[in-house]
Amino acid sequence: MSDQPTTDINALFDDLDAGIFRNKFAQALGEAAAGVIQTGKQGKVTITLDLKQIADSSQVDCSHKLSYTVPTAKGKKSEENTTKTPLYVGRGGKLTLFPENQGKFDFSQGQGQGSTQGA
């Protein structure tokens, strides 16, 4: 294996469409599996990720399409949903919601100033 950083798939799926994509994926898998068991026919769940650079930045628009087919007693039903999430591309192509070099905000400065305790 390479020493290059890799995308954390679990974190990525939590970030796509603010976590909604993960829920849609789970729902689609469940519906397709239930249809397969009920009918004995084949179901299908497909995820398509298309990446497009945003201007000249180190970000990409990740278009995530979820499509699935659920077998039914007399045929099949299908659904398709596409949404987008902007992602940062870090070293080695690592995809994250926030840049790798994101600085930390110091919120401790100024706390307690101007307060009148025990007055």
QUIDA-V901005 format. One record per run of one state. SS is the DSSP state (H for helix, E for strand, - for the rest). FROM is the first residue (numbers start at 1). TO is the last residue. If there is no record, write none. Layout:
ss/from/to
SS/FROM/TO
SS/FROM/TO
This chain:
ss/from/to
-/1/8
H/9/39
-/40/43
E/44/53
-/54/58
E/59/72
-/73/74
E/75/89
-/90/90
H/91/93
-/94/94
E/95/96
-/97/119
